C-alpha cells in the first residue's frame, strides 16, 4: 500500500521535485498522481540486478517475466521477483521477445536466427527465416508462429516446421498483430494494408496514405461468418473501415453502407480494440475512446505522456492495452491506467527506464532501467479474469484444425485405392517438407485424420502410420485431444506408437490431456501391448517435457521412471533413461 502524504500542495510539489532530481543517483523512481488523493509516491515491490540494459518490452506470461538484454542474454524472473533462469544466445538479439501460453520464449539473433527457449531456459530449436525480425513473433491461437522479416511473413508450427510464407512488394511498416479471427493484419511501406488468415489467404488494400495504426473489428453486421473488418487510422487523425474487395479502396465519406467516423484530434501513436470500441493514444499525450457503432468519440483523457512532453521528452513510441479491467497506456517513461468509462486510475512517471514497460495480468508494472535493474511496481489489485488451462489463458478461439469438416476425398469413388493413397500421401509430404501447406491445411488435416482413424478397412497400416507422422509435422495443438482419443482407443501396437510420436512431434500439450493418457497407459498393466508403443511413449513424454516443462514434468518423470525400470524391455528402458538424462541437462 502506498504512503499518502497529507501536507499542503506546495510541500507535495517540492517533494516530487526532489524525488525526480534524485532519481538518477538512486536508480529508477516512481511517481503517481491520483485525482482525488493528490500526489502519491511508491517504491517497487521488488528489484533485480540484470547485468545489462533492457532492449525490449518485457514479456509477462506463465507467472514470470522475461527480459532481453543488450549483451545477448535473456533472463526470467518469477512474478514474486525470484530469478528463474538465464539464457545466452551467443550474440546480440533483436529488440523483441514473445512468449507462448506454455512459457516458451521466441527471440532472434541479429544474424537472423530465430530461437525457441523453453520455460526452463533451455534452447529447443533455432532456424533461419531469412532475415532479422521486423517485429515480434506473433503467437496464433493453436500455437503457430507468425514471423515477420523484412518484406516477408512466415508461418511456423510451435516445433519449428514451416507451413507457408508470404513475400510482399515492400517492407513491413507497422508491427503485425492478430485480428479477431486469429489471422494477421499489417501495413507495408508502399501504403498497402493486408489481412492474412491463419492459412495464408490474403486480402489487400491500397491506401491513400501510410496508416499510423491498423485495428481489427468484427465482421460487418449481418455478414455471418465473414472475415473481420480492418480499420486504418491515419497520421492526420482520419479513420476508415476498409472494404472487403481485394485491391479496392473507396474513401469513407462515400461509402454508403459504412459508418462515418470522427477525426481524431491529433496523430495516433498506437491503438487497441475491444469489441467495436477503439482506444487510441495520441502524439499530444491524450487518449480517446471511439465507438464505431455510434460513430463518435466517447471520451478523451490525459495520459502521462503529456507530463513527459512538459519535461522535454519527445515520445514517439507507445503501447496500449485494452482488456476487461480497462485501458492502459505505456511508454518508455511511464504508464497510465483508465477505466473503460474514462476515469483515470493512476498516473506513473518512470525515471531512467530503458524501454517501454510491461503491464501484467496481475496488476504489476515491469520496467527495465538504464541502471541494469528490473523493477516491479504493484499498481492494481485487480487481476485480469480469463479462462485458464494448466499453463496460462486459453486462446480466444479455434482454427478448426482439431475438428475439420470432412475432406472432399471422403466420398471419392476411389477412396481406398492403393495408388490414390500413396500418391496423395506423397504429395502432402512434399508440400510439408517444402513449407507449402498454406490454404490446404484444413483439407489435408481432415484427410490425414480420416486415414489415420481407418481400422477395419483399407488403407494399409503403413499408410495410417504415415498419415500420423504428417499430422505431427503440421503440428497444430488443436489436434492433441483428437490424437489422445485415438491413442486410448487404438489396438494396433504400430499405430498406437505412431500416435504417441505424432503428439511428441507437436510438442505442446497445454491442457495435459496427452500426458495424462500416457501416465494411465504405463500405470495399468496391458494398456501398452508391447515394447514398440512403450518406447514411443517414452520418446513423446521426453519431447513434451522438454518443450512445455512444468507442470507436465512431474507426470512425465513418473512415466519415464516407470519405463526405465529394470523389468522393462531393453529398448524401452534405454529410451526412457535417455529421456530422463536429457531432462536433467
VOGU-3710 file (C-alpha; in Angstrom, 3 decimals, decimal comma):
1> xxxxxxxxxx> 0,000/0,000/0,000  1,347/3,382/-0,978  2,052/6,096/1,596  -0,216/9,125/1,197  1,189/12,493/2,126  -1,227/14,962/3,703  0,882/18,100/3,563  -0,120/21,106/1,524  0,085/21,075/-2,265  3,226/23,244/-2,289
11> xxxxxxxxxx> 5,037/20,830/0,052  3,989/17,921/-2,133  5,298/19,603/-5,257  8,647/20,300/-3,602  8,823/16,672/-2,505  8,161/15,384/-6,011  10,746/17,761/-7,471  13,381/16,481/-5,029  12,432/12,869/-5,769  12,741/13,342/-9,523
21> xxxxxxxxxx> 16,038/15,199/-9,132  17,476/12,395/-7,011  16,296/9,584/-9,333  19,428/9,275/-11,499  21,512/8,831/-8,349  19,435/6,034/-6,853  18,149/4,167/-9,914  14,592/4,231/-11,161  11,974/6,341/-9,397  8,228/6,027/-9,460
31> xxxxxxxxxx> 5,715/8,891/-9,203  1,934/8,601/-9,263  -0,857/11,177/-9,386  -4,354/10,371/-8,142  -7,017/12,966/-8,954  -8,744/12,540/-5,617  -5,791/11,888/-3,328  -3,196/14,167/-4,925  0,431/13,134/-5,286  1,368/9,664/-4,127
41> xxxxxxxxxx> 4,798/8,049/-4,119  5,663/4,388/-4,106  8,591/2,008/-4,150  8,984/-1,134/-6,238  7,737/-4,330/-4,632  10,991/-5,916/-5,803  14,027/-5,202/-7,937  16,651/-7,438/-9,511  20,053/-6,634/-10,972  20,171/-7,736/-14,625
51> xxxxxxxxxx> 23,810/-7,379/-15,645  22,826/-5,487/-18,793  20,438/-2,930/-20,243  16,937/-3,991/-21,306  16,419/-3,604/-25,073  12,835/-4,825/-25,482  9,413/-4,609/-23,907  9,438/-7,261/-21,131  7,177/-10,233/-21,771  4,944/-11,366/-18,917
61> xxxxxxxxxx> 3,444/-14,854/-19,188  3,182/-18,135/-17,271  3,666/-16,385/-13,892  7,031/-14,982/-14,916  8,627/-12,034/-16,700  11,329/-12,341/-19,364  13,650/-9,509/-20,435  16,070/-9,223/-23,389  19,436/-7,640/-22,548  21,857/-5,784/-24,781
71> xxxxxxxxxx> 24,594/-8,380/-24,301  22,608/-11,145/-25,994  21,125/-12,689/-22,853  17,532/-13,207/-21,805  16,605/-13,610/-18,155  13,437/-14,790/-16,466  12,067/-13,864/-13,058  9,005/-15,056/-11,206  6,278/-12,510/-10,592  7,499/-12,550/-6,982
81> xxxxxxxxxx> 10,973/-11,426/-8,119  12,908/-14,700/-7,846  15,493/-15,388/-10,595  14,351/-18,392/-12,626  16,843/-18,860/-15,428  19,226/-17,142/-17,819  19,967/-17,981/-21,449  22,779/-16,715/-23,658  22,105/-16,554/-27,400  25,816/-16,167/-28,204
91> xxxxxxxxxx> 25,362/-12,778/-29,864  23,232/-9,659/-29,900  19,474/-10,027/-30,121  16,737/-8,149/-31,933  14,659/-5,984/-29,558  11,727/-8,399/-29,425  10,653/-11,298/-27,227  7,356/-13,190/-27,441  6,108/-15,926/-25,137  3,571/-18,655/-25,801
101> xxxxxxxxxx> 0,995/-19,758/-23,243  3,362/-22,617/-22,331  6,020/-20,051/-21,456  8,258/-20,711/-24,470  10,213/-17,575/-25,424  10,855/-16,739/-29,088  13,813/-14,434/-29,773  16,015/-13,618/-32,763  19,743/-13,066/-33,198  20,828/-10,085/-35,268
111> xxxxxxxxxx> 22,252/-12,660/-37,668  18,682/-13,784/-38,418  18,477/-16,943/-36,306  15,069/-17,465/-34,710  15,418/-19,280/-31,380  12,861/-21,005/-29,143  13,749/-21,223/-25,444  11,522/-23,204/-23,088  10,247/-22,017/-19,713  13,281/-23,533/-18,012
121> xxxxxxxxxx> 15,777/-21,585/-20,146  16,692/-24,439/-22,458  17,058/-23,919/-26,193  14,580/-26,074/-28,096  15,446/-25,214/-31,677  16,756/-22,493/-33,938  16,042/-21,821/-37,585  16,701/-19,118/-40,165  13,531/-17,496/-41,554  15,502/-15,278/-43,955
131> xxxxxxxxxx> 16,499/-12,154/-42,058  16,181/-10,208/-38,844  12,790/-9,788/-37,246  10,943/-6,639/-38,304  8,570/-7,024/-35,357  7,833/-9,507/-32,585  6,819/-13,070/-33,345  3,015/-13,367/-33,075  1,541/-16,474/-31,431  -1,572/-17,871/-33,101
141> xxxxxxxxxx> -4,484/-19,496/-31,313  -3,144/-23,021/-31,842  0,482/-22,176/-31,046  1,593/-21,438/-34,608  4,121/-18,650/-35,076  3,751/-15,702/-37,451  7,297/-14,432/-38,074  7,828/-11,041/-39,832  11,205/-10,465/-41,506  11,869/-7,645/-43,983
151> xxxxxxxxxx> 9,263/-7,999/-46,720  8,084/-11,466/-45,658  5,734/-13,125/-43,207  6,354/-16,797/-42,473  4,141/-19,180/-40,512  5,741/-21,985/-38,467  4,420/-24,628/-36,123  5,402/-24,381/-32,459  8,056/-27,026/-33,121  9,579/-25,001/-35,957
161> xxxxxxxxxx> 8,123/-26,570/-39,125  7,360/-24,095/-41,921  3,707/-24,020/-43,048  3,724/-21,113/-45,516  5,498/-17,895/-46,494  4,149/-14,667/-47,963  6,520/-12,290/-49,781  5,365/-8,676/-50,116  6,064/-5,861/-52,556  7,642/-3,729/-49,791
171> xxxxxxxxxx> 8,910/-3,984/-46,238  6,584/-4,129/-43,259  5,902/-0,648/-41,823  3,515/-1,485/-38,969  4,090/-4,277/-36,463  1,860/-7,242/-37,379  -0,888/-8,091/-34,913  -3,621/-10,695/-34,516  -7,035/-9,905/-35,894  -10,317/-11,058/-34,379
181> xxxxxxxxxx> -10,198/-14,344/-36,339  -6,673/-15,253/-35,251  -5,077/-14,089/-38,502  -2,642/-11,228/-39,078  -3,106/-7,603/-40,113  -0,145/-5,450/-41,150  0,874/-2,493/-43,310  3,694/-2,093/-45,825  5,970/0,816/-46,710  4,143/1,208/-50,049
191> xxxxxxxxxx> 0,866/2,111/-48,269  -0,685/-1,305/-48,618  -2,687/-2,900/-45,806  -3,012/-6,679/-45,643  -5,171/-9,131/-43,733  -3,772/-12,686/-43,808  -5,760/-15,585/-42,401  -4,083/-18,396/-40,401  -3,600/-20,436/-43,574  -2,034/-17,683/-45,702
201> xxxxxxxxxx> -5,063/-16,458/-47,672  -4,622/-12,694/-48,134  -6,806/-9,603/-48,625  -5,014/-6,460/-49,809  -5,949/-2,768/-49,838  -4,090/0,169/-51,380  -4,423/3,100/-49,000  -4,267/6,824/-49,815  -1,516/7,351/-47,216  0,623/5,387/-44,789
211> xxxxxxxxxx> -1,508/4,384/-41,783  -0,393/5,171/-38,249  -2,195/2,079/-36,917  -4,426/-0,788/-38,008  -7,039/-2,466/-35,837  -9,351/-5,418/-36,363  -13,112/-5,170/-35,909  -15,770/-7,842/-36,000  -17,443/-8,796/-39,286  -19,949/-6,405/-40,795
221> xxxxxxxxxx> -23,395/-6,661/-39,186  -25,360/-9,445/-40,825  -22,276/-10,825/-42,580  -22,376/-14,141/-40,705  -19,024/-15,900/-40,832  -17,342/-13,242/-42,936  -13,771/-12,194/-42,236  -13,160/-9,452/-39,654  -13,186/-5,847/-40,828  -9,963/-3,840/-40,823
231> xxxxxxxxxx> -9,801/-0,197/-39,772  -6,984/2,183/-40,700  -6,006/5,157/-38,536  -4,033/7,787/-40,452  -1,401/10,324/-39,444  -3,874/13,217/-39,829  -6,363/11,589/-37,454  -8,727/10,296/-40,137  -10,165/6,799/-39,706  -11,871/4,448/-42,105
241> xxxxxxxxxx> -13,106/0,884/-42,318  -11,567/-0,822/-45,332  -13,651/-2,588/-47,935  -13,720/-6,330/-48,443  -12,704/-6,428/-52,104  -9,049/-7,065/-52,876  -7,197/-4,098/-54,358  -10,246/-1,875/-53,773  -10,377/1,451/-51,992  -13,185/3,899/-51,522
251> xxxxxxxxxx> -12,968/6,974/-49,262  -15,004/6,616/-46,076  -17,098/9,682/-46,930  -18,631/7,982/-49,978  -19,141/4,507/-48,510  -22,943/4,362/-48,272  -23,140/1,305/-46,017  -20,283/2,130/-43,655  -20,469/4,369/-40,609  -18,905/7,794/-40,855
261> xxxxxxxxxx> -16,174/8,023/-38,271  -14,881/11,068/-36,408  -11,432/12,510/-37,000  -9,041/12,069/-34,094  -7,854/15,389/-32,627  -4,147/14,517/-33,060  -1,839/11,963/-34,665  -2,316/8,451/-33,217  0,712/6,618/-31,818  -0,985/3,306/-31,056
271> xxxxxxxxxx> -4,458/1,814/-30,895  -6,232/-1,173/-29,377  -9,726/-2,534/-29,849  -12,254/-4,317/-27,676  -15,493/-5,278/-29,362  -16,194/-2,332/-31,663  -14,657/0,299/-29,389  -11,214/1,657/-30,244  -8,819/3,208/-27,738  -6,002/5,297/-29,191
281> xxxxxxxxxx> -3,145/7,185/-27,565  -2,274/10,371/-29,439  1,035/12,124/-30,001  -0,007/15,021/-27,735  -0,473/12,615/-24,819  -4,243/12,374/-24,870  -6,169/9,119/-25,075  -9,515/8,798/-26,839  -12,162/6,096/-26,905  -14,122/5,846/-30,148
291> xxxxxxxxxx> -17,361/3,928/-30,628  -17,513/2,565/-34,171  -21,188/1,695/-33,829  -22,103/5,234/-32,739  -19,540/6,925/-34,979  -18,263/9,273/-32,285  -15,601/9,874/-29,659  -16,993/8,759/-26,303  -14,379/10,436/-24,109  -10,915/11,971/-24,053
301> xxxxxxxxxx> -8,393/11,724/-21,204  -4,907/12,930/-20,338  -2,116/10,367/-20,035  1,350/10,601/-18,514  2,782/11,370/-21,983  1,672/14,973/-21,567  3,847/15,229/-18,454  6,714/13,631/-20,380  6,440/16,299/-23,076  6,328/19,044/-20,461
311> xxxxxxxxxx> 9,650/17,706/-19,170  11,242/17,759/-22,635  10,635/14,156/-23,748  9,527/13,624/-27,347  7,683/10,329/-27,081  7,057/8,697/-30,458  6,635/5,097/-29,317  3,807/3,931/-27,105  1,812/0,794/-26,433  -1,795/0,456/-25,352
321> xxxxxxxxxx> -3,708/-2,405/-23,700  -7,491/-2,676/-23,695  -8,940/-5,536/-21,666  -11,688/-6,316/-19,170  -10,010/-4,233/-16,477  -9,670/-1,051/-18,520  -7,271/0,793/-20,837  -3,540/1,152/-20,185  -1,118/3,490/-21,950  2,581/2,585/-21,788
331> xxxxxxxxxx> 5,676/4,490/-22,916  9,347/4,351/-22,044  8,931/6,951/-19,307  5,700/5,942/-17,657  2,207/4,481/-17,775  -1,414/5,457/-17,170  -4,458/3,372/-16,313  -8,055/4,266/-17,179  -11,390/2,610/-16,614  -13,439/1,845/-19,737
341> xxxxxxxxxx> -15,664/4,843/-18,991  -12,716/7,273/-18,937  -11,862/7,634/-15,249  -8,104/7,814/-14,717  -6,998/5,201/-12,173  -3,344/6,094/-11,826  -0,598/8,111/-13,464  3,009/6,940/-13,384  6,309/8,529/-14,365  9,406/6,337/-14,550
351> xxxxxxxxxx> 12,878/7,813/-14,459  15,828/6,055/-16,080  13,686/3,495/-17,918  15,440/1,757/-20,824  12,383/0,512/-22,744  8,587/0,519/-22,709  7,457/-1,321/-19,554  5,044/-4,259/-19,490  1,804/-4,362/-17,509  0,937/-7,870/-16,354
361> xxxxxxxxxx> -2,405/-9,529/-15,785  -1,588/-9,405/-12,064  -1,613/-5,587/-11,952  2,196/-5,304/-11,780  4,247/-2,973/-13,995  7,647/-4,405/-15,027  10,267/-1,848/-16,066  13,916/-2,293/-17,040  16,140/0,603/-16,022  19,245/2,031/-17,622
371> xxxxxxxxxx> 20,942/1,134/-14,343  20,641/-2,565/-15,379  17,930/-3,280/-12,828  14,457/-4,768/-13,366  11,775/-3,084/-11,245  8,282/-4,352/-10,407  5,570/-1,942/-9,209  2,212/-3,115/-7,892  -0,355/-0,727/-9,365  -3,639/-2,618/-9,129
381> xxxxxxxxxx> -5,161/-5,377/-7,051  -7,480/-6,345/-9,891  -6,447/-9,458/-11,803  -7,489/-9,986/-15,415  -10,158/-12,728/-15,452  -9,597/-15,362/-18,115  -10,190/-18,996/-18,926  -7,196/-20,861/-17,553  -5,539/-24,117/-18,565  -2,724/-25,767/-16,620
391> xxxxxxxxxx> -0,496/-23,106/-18,219  -1,982/-19,722/-18,974  -5,021/-18,103/-20,547  -6,814/-20,263/-23,071  -6,801/-18,997/-26,678  -9,544/-16,648/-27,802  -10,791/-19,031/-30,465  -10,090/-22,039/-32,650  -8,866/-22,517/-36,217  -10,888/-25,711/-36,599
401> xxxxxxxxxx> -7,867/-27,974/-37,099  -8,949/-30,238/-34,246  -12,358/-30,860/-35,837  -12,108/-30,013/-39,532  -15,031/-30,656/-41,880  -14,876/-33,933/-43,833  -12,352/-33,949/-46,634  -13,637/-33,978/-50,238  -11,970/-37,374/-50,690  -14,151/-38,927/-48,001
411> xxxxxxxxxx> -16,770/-39,623/-50,686  -14,304/-40,119/-53,547  -15,129/-43,234/-55,587  -11,548/-44,476/-55,334  -11,233/-43,709/-51,623  -9,490/-46,975/-50,858  -7,432/-47,305/-53,991  -3,842/-48,099/-53,019  -2,323/-45,934/-55,741  -4,520/-42,964/-54,787
421> xxxxxxxxxx> -3,484/-43,302/-51,149  0,213/-43,377/-51,881  0,061/-40,557/-54,436  -1,841/-38,254/-52,120  0,371/-39,006/-49,120  3,497/-38,361/-51,189  2,089/-35,072/-52,473  1,170/-33,873/-48,973  4,554/-34,878/-47,604  6,400/-32,938/-50,333
431> xxxxxxxxxx> 4,365/-29,840/-49,553  5,041/-30,156/-45,825  8,769/-30,599/-46,355  8,936/-27,503/-48,570  6,782/-25,294/-46,324  3,914/-25,101/-48,810  0,948/-26,281/-46,734  -0,902/-22,942/-46,772  -4,583/-22,956/-47,657  -4,649/-26,776/-47,946
441> xxxxxxxxxx> -4,110/-27,256/-44,211  -7,708/-27,922/-43,164  -8,454/-30,255/-46,089  -5,226/-32,193/-45,624  -5,658/-32,380/-41,852  -9,160/-33,790/-42,312  -7,991/-36,437/-44,787  -4,968/-37,398/-42,660  -7,277/-37,840/-39,667  -9,680/-39,950/-41,717
451> xxxxxxxxxx> -6,797/-42,070/-42,947  -5,212/-42,470/-39,522  -8,511/-43,464/-37,877  -9,455/-46,073/-40,521  -9,327/-49,538/-38,909  -11,316/-52,448/-40,244  -10,824/-51,468/-43,884  -8,068/-50,130/-46,110  -5,766/-48,200/-46,025  -2,843/-50,346/-45,033
461> xxxxxxxxxx> -1,258/-49,953/-41,612  1,753/-48,204/-43,157  -0,464/-45,529/-44,694  -2,091/-44,904/-41,309  1,354/-44,528/-39,744  2,467/-42,116/-42,492  -0,693/-40,041/-42,018  0,028/-39,739/-38,298  3,623/-38,716/-38,927  2,425/-35,952/-41,267
471> xxxxxxxxxx> -0,146/-34,759/-38,730  2,709/-34,395/-36,260  4,626/-32,223/-38,709  1,643/-29,955/-39,443  1,714/-29,525/-35,703  -1,477/-27,798/-34,553  -2,038/-28,259/-30,827  -5,776/-28,262/-31,548  -5,313/-31,841/-32,791  -3,937/-33,045/-29,422
481> xxxxxxxxxx> -7,364/-34,049/-27,970  -8,202/-35,997/-31,143  -4,826/-37,741/-31,131  -5,181/-38,519/-27,426  -8,553/-40,126/-28,060  -7,064/-42,228/-30,856  -4,179/-43,243/-28,582  -6,617/-44,504/-25,953  -8,790/-46,462/-28,396  -6,211/-47,833/-30,861
491> xxxxxxxxxx> -5,319/-51,515/-30,500  -2,663/-51,967/-33,178  0,764/-51,530/-31,489  2,424/-49,895/-34,506  -0,368/-47,343/-34,968  -0,523/-46,660/-31,215  3,224/-45,944/-31,295  2,756/-43,622/-34,291  0,058/-41,671/-32,435  2,402/-41,128/-29,477
501> xxxxxxxxxx> 5,217/-39,994/-31,756  2,871/-37,538/-33,530  1,963/-35,989/-30,167  5,649/-35,726/-29,285  6,397/-34,078/-32,623  3,764/-31,384/-31,984  5,486/-30,820/-28,637  2,756/-28,930/-26,772  0,060/-30,334/-24,502  -1,453/-27,203/-22,893
511> xxxxxxxxxx> -4,278/-28,998/-21,091  -2,243/-32,054/-20,074  -4,568/-34,474/-21,889  -1,852/-36,423/-23,689  0,491/-36,726/-20,716  -2,457/-37,997/-18,620  -3,182/-40,668/-21,235  0,469/-41,709/-21,277  0,551/-41,944/-17,469  -2,598/-44,056/-17,482
521> xxxxxxxxxx> -1,132/-46,340/-20,155  2,072/-47,088/-18,223  0,228/-47,435/-14,898  -2,362/-50,038/-15,899  -0,973/-53,457/-16,919  -1,707/-54,390/-20,501  -2,529/-50,858/-21,642  0,604/-50,874/-23,820  0,653/-54,190/-25,667  4,379/-54,397/-26,485
531> xxxxxxxxxx> 7,675/-52,552/-26,496  7,023/-50,512/-29,664  4,319/-48,216/-28,203  6,115/-48,190/-24,840  9,281/-46,885/-26,492  7,253/-44,296/-28,426  5,553/-43,121/-25,226  8,964/-42,642/-23,605  10,189/-40,574/-26,575  6,988/-38,491/-26,746
541> xxxxxxxxxx> 6,987/-37,879/-22,992  10,552/-36,595/-23,131  9,636/-34,287/-26,022  6,599/-32,848/-24,223  8,545/-32,262/-21,013  11,423/-30,560/-22,809  9,130/-28,281/-24,778  6,469/-27,440/-22,243  8,356/-28,007/-18,987  6,443/-27,719/-15,698
551> xxxxxxxxxx> 3,715/-28,616/-14,870  3,982/-31,599/-17,254  7,381/-32,575/-15,873  6,112/-34,192/-12,666  3,860/-36,615/-14,529  6,467/-37,002/-17,253  9,186/-38,019/-14,821  6,807/-40,561/-13,269  6,157/-42,049/-16,719  9,842/-42,212/-17,587
561> xxxxxxxxxx> 10,744/-43,651/-14,186  8,267/-46,495/-14,689  9,564/-47,164/-18,199  13,222/-47,078/-17,113  12,816/-49,878/-14,564  14,989/-52,977/-14,963  11,858/-55,068/-15,581  11,119/-53,210/-18,821  12,310/-54,470/-22,241  15,826/-53,176/-23,080
571> xxxxxxxxxx> 14,739/-50,792/-25,905  12,091/-49,225/-23,660  14,489/-48,946/-20,737  17,205/-47,325/-22,867  14,821/-44,764/-24,379  13,304/-43,836/-21,016  16,696/-43,436/-19,337  17,957/-41,335/-22,228  14,923/-39,034/-21,939  15,381/-38,717/-18,168
581> xxxxx> 19,028/-37,802/-18,650  18,082/-35,127/-21,202  15,669/-33,522/-18,732  18,448/-33,144/-16,159  20,743/-31,274/-18,562
//
